[in-house]
């Protein structure tokens, strides 16, 4: 699925459609289970497919990103991101970082910002899923916006998987529209 997302991003780019390829993968497991090794292997695969400029993995930890004075975090983070451009940035123990970027953002707003759209049937299905979760009083347990964001990201990934099969015949609308079948697969 990851390769499909990256290939769909390439197709979008070829057609002049803004593309935001998947920017993060989460590897979970205890120390020594091979998370870094998997990141290195994926880096080489993506490089071999022509999706990365280089197969290098830049591994950082929270301390490498967080500054000790106001303004230092942005500077440190920018430098590390720049050093990984064209390759893979692996943030070890990323769960120790707090993600406030998406706080309070709507699922569909995030998709629109990425240049994606949902057809009417997909919107209806999303509403039904969220309503069921609310009625079952599971929203708090699902993490509210985290659940919505994850569902939308997965739906976009399934759209990309579907569209990549079309290859060069994929239209701009194919590359940017999430359909109900994509939401259903993600759910």
Order of alpha helices (4+ residues) and beta strands (2+ residues): alpha-alpha-beta-alpha-alpha-beta-alpha-beta-alpha-alpha-alpha-alpha-beta-alpha
